[in-house]
Amino acid sequence: MHSASGGIRYQPQGDGDPDYADPSFRHALPTNEWPHPMSEIFDVLLEAGLRIAMFRERPALAWRMFKGMVQGAGGLWRIPEGLPQIPLSFSLKARRPA
């Protein structure tokens, strides 16, 4: 899927930026990333004729996205209690109508 929202080029600073999944790994080369707003994901699926069968927002990730996140049950990372909570990931199931 190509994002209508356009790509973002990140240029590492100094010795490189830490990887979100492995902070000991440093990115020395620029990266190109494409954000996909929820509306874009849903629109593409619906335009393809699929039916949304399930959608769930999740409060946890398998990696530490933000400084200050805490690792909880099952090793998942969450925003600490007492701070505003936002969905960090989602699960979606789409089906082609019979």
C-alpha positions, 0 to 999 in steps of 0.5 A: 500500500502506498501512502497518500500522506507522503513519506518522511525522511529521517536523517540520523544525528551524530553516531546514528539514532537508536533502533526502536526495537533494539536500542543498542543498534544505531541507524547510520543511514537515513530512513524513509518512513510512511505514516498510514492514518487509520482512515487510509487503512480503512478506506483502502480495505473498503474500496477493495470490497472487503468487510471489516469483521473485527477492529481492536485498539491495544494499549501495548507494544512489543517494543518501547516506542516512547521514553518513560514507557514501562514493561508489563505482563508478557514483556509488553510496553505500556504508557505508565498509569496516571498518564493520558492513555492512547492506543499504541497498536491495533488488530484488524480482520477484514473479509471478502463478502461471500 
